Amino acid sequence: MTTARSVILVFLVAILIPEAVFAGGSCTANVSPSSVQANSTNNFTFSVTNTGSGTITYIEVQVPSSNFIFGSGSASGWNVSGSSSLKELTGGTLVSGTTLSFSFNVTVGGSEAGAADWHISTNDGTGNANCSGSLGTAISGVADVTAPRIDEVTVTNITSSSATFNWGTDEASDSKVDYGLTEDYGLNKSDSAMITTHTLSLSSLSAGTTYAYSVTSTDASGNISRADQGTITTATATSEGTSTVAASPTPTTAASTTTTTTVTVTGTPTPTPTPKIDRTPPTVVVTTEFPKPFEKAPTIAGKATDDEELKSVEYSTDDGVNWLPVGELEGAGGTQASWAFVPHLTEDGNYSIIVRATDKTGNIGKSESVNLIIDRLPPRVGGALWTVGPFALVPGENGAIVVIEGVAVRVTVSAVGGPTEVVLAVGGHEFDLERSMDTGLWSTEVVLDEAGEYAVDTRAVDGAKNETERNLGTIEVLSPGRVKGVKEGQVKLFYQDPQSEVWILWDGRTFGQDNPIKINELGEYRLMAPPGKYYLEIRAPGFKLLRTRIFELDKITPITADWELEAATFFRIGPWKWNWPGWVKPVEIDFESQKRRGSTPNELTGKKAPGFSLPGTLGEATVIDLRGGAAVVSFVNTWSPTSVEQLGVLDELLYNREIDGLVVVPQEGLAKVKVFAKRGNYQSGLLVDADGDWVEKYGLTALPAHFILDRNGVVKLVMVGVFNREELLSVMSKVR
């Protein structure tokens, strides 16, 4: 009887509890460093400790944001796989109570950002566990280029053979005193300690002698600040005593500071004359005028004068950030000089020209900044890259980029012709694009809150007020998925790790999304998932659990399916009431938007491909060279991850002569593309359309783009996106 009751009890527990609740593993983790500099590559160390009772066999590390890109790395005893945003460790074991440390090189972008957490999770076979600990990394601004400020310079304890120099700085820096009988010094004393209160004592000085001196401090970033020259006179041997002399600082400049020190020592007169110190900077004047924009850089000329001796003249085209010597300089070594140069400017744009002259003492004089406009081309916007997190969106069969209303996507474009302003117009909204000083690319974040199909247009304006407009295709904004009759609940997306085949809760933070996704009062949920194998679970109070069959995505895809949940059945025994879950039968999910990629609409379809002859890494080539068989003309760029991925496939097929074709890089210079080709070991050759002449003629809206030509050079179909080896060979085999 007891056995029968036990069986009944176990049966009731099994059927009345909707899901078995297992205690998943647990872990802690630490990430170092906690702060890095923008535009840098750093070695990150990750430490994971197993605080659970099981043995961890899977570790996953995701970057905090798209500002971080994984490079090379390893973990002893583990296999490492993944992408630039996610790394997976498999094939090893981490037993309870032990710690695994491993490291990766990580490249940090150019955007300053507060501390954001790395996402580290583990699996010991009982479920996915998110690690807690010190996981944040902040991105600080660009490199320190500000020199320390020197103030309150004093010289104390002046005797017949010694003197003590004292000064302060506004940041930690080293200490140095240059001194000598002339302004060329010749002697020095230094201390490498990084401090803010500086004291250096000089000894073995000659009695009754005047010394010229200068104090210098250099911070940890190499920025140098110098207090300008001063003099002291030591006491005579017969009138030993001590003196104190104070100095007054002058204002600080960005790259270096100068402090003028005037020292007068009273007491025993000295027969040694005080050296004359030159503190007057040269005068520089630009005589060339820029009344209108130039198609190419002109010769810029001017004059420089100094009260003693001019040593050098340099110019800057970026408002004083970088400097180059002028090409012609007549009168160096004298008090008057004339100079001229032709700046090396090959791209359209607005350039701030400054010229500086340096005299023999080191005084620097600068001209006023003048604005030079190079306007060879009208502003031209290239193809767009649309991304959600680290994944690129590609146009569907109708040629439109597909997103969900309310989900943020980033659009990035290249541009030539020196635009000073680029605006994106979508669905009655305008978005100002910002130019990256590091890459020259323009980008912005777009969020559209109303479903529909909208034209995407750009407007670009250059420094000469030339304005161009261009269509970048269409964007289709889908309504969110809906769970009918539900006002609260959760949608969970589970992902299968391809290495371990373990199912884990997909982490959407890299894509700016939550998971689980909350169902709002209208029953709506918003979800876009990258390539992978998944299933969904939907839970809502008063309803049965819904679970989908396993499905696989081959590209980043909006999930907008509508669902209708079954009402829950309740089981009652006496005063107790339980939710009867029933048996969960997986259901199919229908992807209307998940259509197989094919031809993208393009006005060139059915027409002869526009002919071009372009320079390249292996010499010049033309479209006419392709006639006589099926061929592909592909457009890629060097800055897009999707283009680089596609180029690896194309290069192998073209180099091995498995297909015929040309690869064109628009709106990038030949020198840059040659370096790119060498680093990537691309052997099939890349052509360069530096001015972007063929962007509009081929109707490019997104890259990579592929134009499939028949033997007569007629465009049979146009494809946009990344295609693997088998897909390209299959398409090419069907074209004659």
C-alpha positions in Angstrom: 0.0 0.0 0.0 2.8 2.3 0.9 4.5 1.7 -2.5 1.3 2.4 -4.3 0.8 5.7 -2.5 4.4 6.7 -3.3 3.9 5.9 -7.0 0.7 8.0 -7.0 2.5 10.9 -5.2 5.4 10.8 -7.7 2.9 10.8 -10.6 1.0 13.7 -9.2 4.2 15.7 -8.7 5.2 15.0 -12.2 2.0 16.1 -13.8 1.1 19.0 -11.6 4.4 20.9 -11.8 4.6 22.6 -15.2 8.4 22.3 -15.5 11.1 20.6 -13.5 13.2 23.2 -11.8 16.8 22.4 -11.8 19.5 24.3 -9.9 21.8 25.4 -12.7 25.5 25.9 -12.2 27.0 29.1 -10.8 30.1 31.1 -11.5 32.0 34.3 -10.9 34.2 36.1 -13.3 36.6 39.1 -13.5 37.8 41.1 -16.6 40.9 43.2 -16.8 41.6 45.9 -17.7 38.6 47.9 -16.4 39.4 51.0 -18.5 41.0 51.3 -21.9 41.8 54.1 -24.3 39.7 54.7 -27.5 41.3 53.6 -30.8 43.6 51.0 -29.1 44.3 47.3 -29.1 44.6 45.7 -25.6 45.2 42.3 -24.2 42.2 41.4 -22.0 42.4 38.8 -19.3 39.3 36.8 -18.2 39.1 34.7 -15.0 36.2 32.4 -14.5 35.6 30.5 -11.2 33.3 27.5 -10.9 31.3 28.2 -7.7 28.8 25.5 -8.5 28.9 21.8 -7.7 29.0 20.5 -11.3 31.8 20.5 -13.8 31.7 23.3 -16.4 32.2 22.2 -20.0 31.2 25.3 -21.8 32.1 29.0 -21.4 30.8 31.9 -23.5 32.2 35.5 -23.6 30.4 38.3 -25.3 31.6 41.8 -25.8 29.9 44.7 -23.9 29.1 46.6 -27.1 30.0 47.0 -30.8 32.9 49.3 -29.6 34.8 46.1 -28.8 36.1 43.6 -31.4 37.7 40.3 -30.5 41.0 39.4 -32.0 43.3 36.4 -31.4 43.4 34.6 -28.1 43.6 31.2 -26.4 42.7 29.2 -23.3 44.9 26.4 -22.2 43.2 23.0 -22.6 40.1 24.5 -24.3 39.0 24.9 -27.9 38.2 28.5 -28.9 35.7 29.4 -31.6 33.2 32.2 -32.3 33.2 35.6 -34.0 34.4 39.1 -33.5 31.8 39.7 -30.9 31.5 36.3 -29.2 33.9 33.6 -28.1 33.1 30.1 -27.1 35.3 27.8 -25.1 34.6 24.0 -25.4 36.4 20.7 -25.1 37.8 21.5 -21.6 36.6 21.0 -18.0 36.5 23.4 -15.0 35.7 21.4 -11.9 34.0 22.9 -8.8 36.1 25.5 -6.9 38.7 26.0 -9.6 39.5 29.0 -11.8 40.4 29.3 -15.5 42.2 32.3 -16.8 42.5 33.1 -20.5 43.1 36.1 -22.7 42.2 37.7 -26.0 43.4 40.7 -27.9 40.6 43.2 -28.2 40.4 46.2 -30.5 38.6 49.2 -29.1 36.7 51.7 -31.3 36.9 55.4 -31.3 33.8 56.2 -29.2 34.3 57.2 -25.6 31.9 55.2 -23.3 31.2 54.6 -19.7 31.8 51.2 -18.1 29.8 48.4 -19.7 29.7 44.8 -18.6 31.1 41.8 -20.5 28.6 38.9 -20.6 30.2 35.7 -19.4 28.1 32.5 -19.0 28.9 28.9 -18.4 27.2 25.5 -18.6 27.8 22.4 -16.6 25.0 20.3 -18.1 22.3 21.6 -15.8 21.6 24.8 -17.6 23.1 28.1 -18.5 24.6 30.3 -15.7 25.5 33.9 -16.0 28.6 34.8 -14.1 28.8 37.8 -11.7 31.8 39.8 -10.7 33.9 42.7 -11.9 32.9 42.6 -15.5 32.9 46.3 -16.6 35.2 48.1 -19.0 35.1 51.8 -19.7 36.5 53.5 -22.8 38.3 56.7 -22.1 38.9 59.5 -24.6 41.6 59.9 -27.1 45.3 60.0 -26.1 46.5 62.6 -23.6 48.1 65.5 -25.7 48.0 68.1 -23.0 51.4 69.0 -21.4 51.6 69.5 -17.7 51.4 73.2 -16.5 54.4 74.4 -14.6 53.9 77.1 -12.0 55.5 78.6 -8.9 59.1 78.2 -10.0 61.5 79.3 -7.2 65.3 79.0 -6.7 66.3 78.7 -3.1 69.4 78.2 -1.0 71.7 79.9 -3.5 75.2 79.6 -2.2 78.6 79.9 -3.8 78.5 76.3 -5.1 74.8 75.2 -5.0 71.2 76.1 -5.6 67.8 74.4 -5.2 65.1 74.6 -7.9 61.5 74.2 -6.9 58.3 74.1 -8.9 54.8 72.6 -9.2 52.9 70.9 -12.0 49.1 70.1 -12.4 49.8 66.4 -13.1 52.4 63.8 -12.3 55.5 64.4 -14.3 59.3 64.0 -14.1 61.8 66.8 -13.2 64.7 68.2 -15.2 66.9 71.4 -14.9 69.1 72.4 -17.8 71.8 74.9 -16.9 75.1 76.4 -18.1 77.1 79.5 -18.7 75.3 80.3 -22.0 71.7 79.9 -23.3 72.9 76.6 -24.9 73.2 75.2 -21.4 75.3 72.0 -21.7 74.6 70.6 -18.2 71.5 69.1 -16.7 70.2 67.2 -13.7 67.0 65.1 -13.7 64.8 62.9 -11.6 62.4 60.3 -13.3 60.0 60.2 -10.4 56.5 61.1 -11.5 55.4 63.8 -9.0 53.6 67.1 -8.8 55.9 68.9 -6.4 59.4 69.1 -7.8 62.8 69.8 -6.1 66.2 69.5 -7.7 69.5 70.7 -6.1 72.5 71.6 -8.2 76.0 71.3 -6.7 79.6 71.9 -7.8 78.7 75.4 -9.1 81.4 78.0 -9.5 81.3 80.9 -7.0 80.3 84.3 -8.3 79.1 83.0 -11.6 75.9 83.6 -13.6 74.1 80.5 -14.9 71.3 80.3 -17.4 68.7 77.7 -16.6 65.4 76.2 -17.7 63.2 73.7 -15.9 61.3 70.9 -17.8 58.6 68.4 -16.8 57.3 65.5 -19.0 54.1 63.5 -18.2 53.5 59.8 -18.7 52.2 60.4 -22.2 55.3 62.2 -23.3 53.9 65.7 -23.3 56.7 68.2 -22.5 56.3 71.5 -20.6 59.3 73.9 -20.3 59.6 77.0 -18.1 61.5 79.6 -20.3 65.0 80.6 -19.6 66.1 82.4 -16.4 69.4 83.2 -14.7 70.9 83.0 -11.2 74.2 84.2 -9.9 76.0 82.2 -7.2 77.4 84.0 -4.2 81.1 84.8 -4.0 83.3 82.7 -1.8 83.9 85.7 0.5 80.2 86.6 1.0 78.6 83.2 1.5 74.9 83.4 2.0 71.6 82.1 0.8 68.9 83.7 -1.4 65.5 82.9 -2.6 64.1 83.9 -6.0 60.5 83.5 -7.2 59.2 83.1 -10.8 55.8 83.9 -12.4 54.2 81.5 -14.8 52.7 82.3 -18.2 49.5 80.8 -19.6 49.5 77.1 -20.7 49.3 76.0 -24.3 47.9 72.6 -25.6 51.2 70.9 -26.5 53.7 72.7 -24.2 53.8 75.4 -21.6 56.3 78.2 -21.0 57.0 80.0 -17.8 59.0 83.3 -18.0 61.3 83.5 -15.0 63.0 86.8 -14.0 65.6 86.4 -11.3 67.5 89.1 -9.6 70.0 88.2 -6.9 71.0 91.1 -4.6 74.2 91.2 -2.7 77.7 90.8 -4.0 78.0 92.1 -7.6 79.4 89.9 -10.2 81.6 90.8 -13.2 80.0 88.1 -15.4 77.3 89.7 -17.7 73.8 88.2 -17.7 73.2 86.3 -21.0 70.6 87.9 -23.3 67.5 85.7 -23.6 65.4 85.8 -26.8 61.7 85.4 -26.0 60.2 87.0 -29.1 58.6 84.5 -31.5 58.8 84.9 -35.3 56.1 86.6 -37.3 54.4 84.5 -40.1 52.1 85.8 -42.8 50.3 83.8 -45.6 50.2 85.9 -48.7 48.3 83.6 -50.9 44.5 84.3 -51.0 41.8 81.6 -51.4 38.8 83.6 -52.9 37.1 80.4 -54.2 37.4 76.6 -54.1 40.2 74.9 -56.0 40.0 71.7 -58.1 43.5 70.8 -57.0 45.8 72.1 -54.2 47.4 75.4 -55.2 50.9 76.7 -54.3 50.7 78.5 -51.0 53.3 81.2 -50.2 54.2 83.7 -47.5 56.9 85.3 -45.4 58.4 84.9 -42.0 60.5 87.4 -40.0 62.4 87.2 -36.7 64.5 89.6 -34.7 67.5 87.2 -34.6 67.6 84.0 -36.7 65.0 81.9 -38.4 65.6 78.1 -38.3 62.6 76.3 -39.9 59.1 76.8 -41.4 56.4 74.1 -41.4 52.8 73.9 -42.4 49.6 72.0 -41.2 46.5 71.2 -43.2 44.5 70.0 -40.2 44.5 73.1 -37.9 47.8 72.3 -36.2 47.5 68.6 -35.4 50.2 67.5 -37.8 53.1 69.4 -39.4 55.3 69.1 -42.5 58.3 71.2 -43.7 57.5 73.6 -46.5 58.9 72.7 -49.9 60.7 75.9 -50.6 62.5 78.1 -48.0 64.7 81.1 -48.9 66.4 83.0 -46.2 66.8 80.4 -43.5 69.5 81.5 -41.0 68.6 85.1 -41.4 66.0 87.4 -40.0 63.7 87.3 -43.1 62.6 84.4 -45.2 60.1 83.6 -47.9 58.5 80.2 -48.2 56.2 78.2 -50.5 54.6 74.7 -50.6 52.0 72.7 -52.4 50.0 70.7 -49.8 49.5 67.0 -50.6 45.7 67.0 -50.7 44.1 64.5 -53.0 40.6 64.4 -51.5 37.9 67.0 -51.6 37.3 68.8 -48.3 37.8 71.9 -46.2 41.3 72.2 -44.9 42.5 74.6 -42.1 46.0 75.8 -43.2 48.4 77.1 -40.5 52.1 77.9 -41.1 54.6 78.1 -38.2 58.2 79.3 -38.0 60.8 78.4 -35.4 63.8 80.6 -34.5 67.2 79.3 -33.2 66.1 79.8 -29.6 63.0 77.6 -30.1 60.4 80.3 -30.1 57.5 79.5 -32.4 55.3 81.9 -34.2 52.2 80.9 -36.2 50.1 82.4 -38.9 46.4 82.9 -38.7 44.4 79.8 -39.8 43.1 80.1 -43.4 40.4 77.9 -44.9 41.3 76.1 -48.2 38.5 74.3 -50.1 39.4 71.5 -52.5 36.3 70.9 -54.7 37.1 68.6 -57.6 33.9 66.5 -57.3 30.4 67.1 -56.2 29.6 65.3 -52.9 28.8 61.6 -53.6 27.4 59.1 -51.2 28.2 55.4 -51.7 26.4 52.2 -50.8 25.0 51.8 -47.3 25.8 49.2 -44.6 22.8 48.5 -42.3 23.6 46.7 -39.1 21.9 45.5 -35.9 24.7 44.8 -33.4 27.6 43.2 -35.2 25.4 41.7 -38.0 24.7 43.2 -41.3 21.2 43.4 -42.8 20.9 42.5 -46.5 18.0 43.4 -48.9 15.2 40.8 -49.3 13.8 39.6 -52.6 12.0 43.0 -53.1 15.3 44.8 -52.6 14.3 46.4 -49.3 16.1 46.3 -46.0 13.7 44.7 -43.5 13.5 45.8 -39.8 10.9 45.9 -37.0 9.3 49.1 -35.8 11.0 50.4 -32.7 14.2 48.4 -33.2 17.4 50.6 -33.6 19.5 49.9 -36.7 22.8 51.7 -37.7 23.4 52.9 -41.2 27.0 53.6 -42.4 28.0 55.1 -45.8 31.1 56.2 -47.5 31.3 59.5 -49.3 33.7 61.4 -51.6 33.7 65.0 -52.9 34.4 66.5 -49.5 30.9 66.6 -47.9 30.6 68.7 -44.8 27.0 67.5 -44.1 25.2 64.2 -44.9 21.5 63.8 -44.1 19.4 60.6 -44.3 15.7 61.0 -45.0 13.4 58.1 -44.2 9.6 58.1 -43.8 9.3 61.9 -43.2 12.2 61.8 -40.7 15.6 63.2 -41.2 18.7 61.8 -39.5 22.0 63.7 -39.4 25.0 61.4 -40.1 28.2 62.0 -38.2 31.7 61.6 -39.8 34.3 59.5 -38.0 37.6 61.3 -37.9 39.4 57.9 -37.9 37.7 56.2 -40.8 36.1 59.0 -42.8 32.8 57.1 -42.8 29.4 58.6 -42.0 26.9 56.9 -39.8 23.8 57.3 -37.6 21.3 55.3 -35.7 17.8 55.0 -37.2 14.6 54.1 -35.2 11.3 54.0 -37.1 8.1 53.6 -35.0 5.5 53.0 -37.7 5.2 50.0 -40.0 5.4 50.6 -43.7 7.7 50.7 -46.7 9.8 53.9 -47.1 12.2 55.3 -49.6 15.7 56.0 -48.2 17.3 59.2 -49.6 20.5 61.0 -48.8 21.4 64.7 -49.2 25.1 65.7 -49.1 26.5 69.2 -49.0 30.2 70.1 -49.5 32.2 73.2 -48.4 31.5 74.9 -51.7 27.7 74.5 -51.0 27.3 72.0 -53.8 24.4 69.7 -53.0 23.5 66.3 -54.3 20.7 63.8 -53.5 20.6 60.1 -54.0 18.3 57.2 -53.4 19.6 54.3 -51.3 16.7 51.9 -51.9 13.9 51.2 -49.6 13.4 50.0 -46.0 10.5 47.9 -45.0 9.4 48.3 -41.4 7.4 45.4 -40.0 4.8 45.5 -37.2 5.9 43.6 -34.1 4.8 40.1 -33.4 1.7 39.7 -31.3 0.3 37.2 -28.8 -3.5 37.5 -29.0 -5.5 38.1 -25.9 -2.4 38.5 -23.7 -1.4 41.7 -21.8 1.6 40.4 -20.0 4.1 37.6 -20.3 7.4 36.6 -21.8 8.9 35.4 -25.0 12.2 33.5 -24.6 14.5 32.7 -27.5 16.8 29.7 -27.0 20.0 29.2 -29.1 22.0 26.0 -29.8 25.7 26.4 -29.4 27.1 24.9 -32.7 30.2 23.5 -30.9 28.8 21.9 -27.8 25.2 21.6 -29.1 24.0 22.8 -25.7 20.8 24.9 -25.7 21.2 28.2 -23.9 19.1 31.4 -23.5 20.2 33.6 -26.4 21.9 36.8 -25.2 20.5 39.8 -27.1 22.4 42.5 -25.4 25.0 42.7 -28.2 22.1 43.5 -30.5 20.5 46.1 -28.2 17.6 43.7 -27.3 16.4 42.0 -24.2 15.9 38.2 -23.8 13.4 37.2 -22.3 11.3 39.8 -24.2 8.4 41.3 -22.2 5.0 41.2 -23.8 3.4 44.6 -23.6 -0.2 45.6 -22.9 -1.0 45.3 -26.5 0.3 41.7 -26.6 3.3 42.9 -28.7 6.9 41.6 -28.7 9.9 42.8 -30.8 12.7 40.4 -31.8 15.4 40.2 -34.5 17.8 37.2 -34.4 21.1 36.5 -36.2 22.0 33.3 -38.0 21.7 30.2 -35.9 19.5 27.4 -34.7 16.7 28.4 -32.2 13.4 27.6 -30.6 10.9 30.0 -28.9 8.9 29.7 -25.7 6.0 31.9 -24.8 4.6 32.1 -21.3 1.6 34.1 -20.0 -0.4 33.9 -16.8 -3.5 31.8 -17.3 -2.3 30.2 -20.5 -0.5 27.0 -21.5 3.2 27.2 -22.4 3.8 27.4 -26.1 7.0 26.1 -27.6 8.0 26.2 -31.3 9.8 23.5 -33.2 13.5 24.1 -33.8 14.1 26.5 -36.6 17.3 27.7 -38.4 18.1 31.2 -39.7 20.7 31.9 -42.4 20.7 35.7 -41.9 19.6 38.2 -39.3 15.8 38.0 -39.4 12.9 39.8 -37.8 10.6 37.4 -35.9 7.1 38.8 -36.2 4.9 35.7 -36.0 1.5 36.1 -34.3 0.4 33.6 -31.7 -2.7 32.4 -30.0 -2.2 30.6 -26.7 -4.5 28.0 -25.2 -6.2 28.8 -21.9 -4.7 26.8 -19.1 -6.7 23.9 -17.5 -6.9 23.8 -13.7 -6.8 20.7 -11.6 -8.6 20.8 -8.2 -8.3 18.5 -5.2 -10.3 19.7 -2.3 -9.3 23.2 -1.4 -6.1 23.1 -3.6 -6.0 24.3 -7.2 -3.2 23.6 -9.7 -2.5 24.7 -13.2 -2.6 21.7 -15.5 0.1 22.1 -18.1 -0.9 19.3 -20.4 1.6 18.0 -22.9 3.6 20.7 -24.7 3.5 19.9 -28.4 5.9 22.1 -30.4 4.4 24.2 -33.2 5.8 25.5 -36.4 6.9 29.1 -36.9 6.2 30.7 -40.2 8.7 33.2 -41.6 7.1 35.3 -44.3 10.1 37.6 -44.3 12.5 34.7 -44.3 12.6 34.3 -48.1 15.6 32.8 -49.9 17.8 35.4 -51.3 17.7 35.8 -55.0 17.8 38.6 -57.6 17.6 42.1 -56.3 15.6 44.6 -58.4 18.0 46.8 -60.5 17.4 48.9 -63.6 20.4 47.3 -65.3 18.8 43.8 -65.4 18.5 42.8 -69.1 20.8 45.6 -70.2 24.5 45.6 -71.1 26.7 46.4 -68.1 28.1 49.9 -68.2 31.7 49.7 -69.5 34.6 50.9 -67.4 38.3 50.8 -67.4 39.8 51.1 -64.0 43.2 50.9 -62.3 43.9 48.1 -59.9 46.3 46.3 -57.7 47.4 44.1 -60.6 47.0 46.8 -63.3 44.2 48.2 -65.4 41.1 46.1 -66.4 37.9 46.6 -68.3 34.4 45.1 -68.5 35.0 44.3 -72.1 37.6 41.8 -71.0 34.8 39.6 -69.6 32.9 39.0 -72.8 32.8 35.4 -74.1 31.5 33.7 -71.1 29.5 34.1 -67.9 31.1 36.5 -65.5 30.5 38.5 -62.3 31.2 42.1 -61.5 31.3 42.5 -57.7 31.5 45.7 -55.7 33.0 45.6 -52.2 34.7 47.9 -49.8 37.6 47.5 -47.4 35.8 48.8 -44.2 32.7 46.6 -44.2 32.9 43.2 -42.4 30.4 41.7 -44.9 32.4 42.8 -47.9 35.6 41.4 -46.4 33.9 38.1 -45.7 32.6 38.0 -49.3 36.0 38.9 -50.7 37.6 35.9 -49.2 35.2 33.6 -51.2 35.5 35.7 -54.4 39.3 35.9 -54.4 39.7 32.1 -54.2 37.2 31.4 -57.0 38.7 34.1 -59.3 42.3 33.2 -58.6 41.7 29.5 -59.2 39.8 30.5 -62.4 36.6 28.6 -61.3 34.7 31.7 -62.3 35.5 34.8 -64.3 34.9 38.3 -63.1 36.1 41.6 -61.6 36.1 43.0 -58.1 35.7 46.8 -57.8 36.3 48.9 -54.6 34.4 52.2 -55.0 35.3 55.5 -53.3 38.7 54.4 -51.9 42.2 55.2 -53.2 44.5 52.9 -55.0 47.3 53.2 -52.4 44.9 52.3 -49.6 43.5 49.3 -51.5 47.0 48.0 -52.3 47.9 48.0 -48.6 44.6 46.2 -47.9 45.2 43.6 -50.6 48.7 42.9 -49.3 47.6 42.5 -45.7 44.7 40.2 -46.8 46.8 38.3 -49.3 44.2 38.8 -52.0 45.7 37.6 -55.3 43.0 37.9 -57.9 43.3 41.7 -58.1 41.1 44.6 -57.0 40.0 47.5 -59.2 39.6 51.0 -57.7 36.9 53.5 -58.5 38.3 56.2 -56.3 35.9 58.9 -57.4 32.8 56.7 -57.1 31.9 57.3 -60.8 30.3 53.9 -61.2 28.3 53.8 -57.9 25.3 55.6 -59.5 25.8 54.1 -63.0 25.4 50.6 -61.4 22.7 51.7 -59.0 24.6 50.6 -55.9 22.5 50.9 -52.7 24.3 48.3 -50.5 27.5 46.3 -50.6 28.6 43.7 -51.4 26.7 43.7 -54.7 27.1 41.2 -57.5 26.2 41.7 -61.2 26.0 38.4 -63.1 26.7 38.9 -66.8 26.2 36.5 -69.7 28.7 36.0 -72.5 27.5 39.2 -74.2 28.0 41.4 -71.2 24.3 41.6 -70.4 23.2 41.8 -66.8 21.1 38.7 -66.1 20.6 39.3 -62.4 21.8 41.4 -59.5 22.4 40.0 -56.0 23.2 41.9 -52.8 24.8 40.3 -49.7 27.3 37.6 -48.8 27.1 34.4 -50.8 29.1 31.3 -50.2 31.2 29.3 -52.7 28.4 26.8 -53.6 25.8 29.6 -54.1 28.0 31.6 -56.4 29.1 28.5 -58.4 25.4 27.5 -58.7 24.3 30.9 -60.0 27.2 31.1 -62.5 26.5 27.7 -63.9 23.0 28.7 -64.9 24.2 31.7 -66.9 25.5 31.4 -70.4 
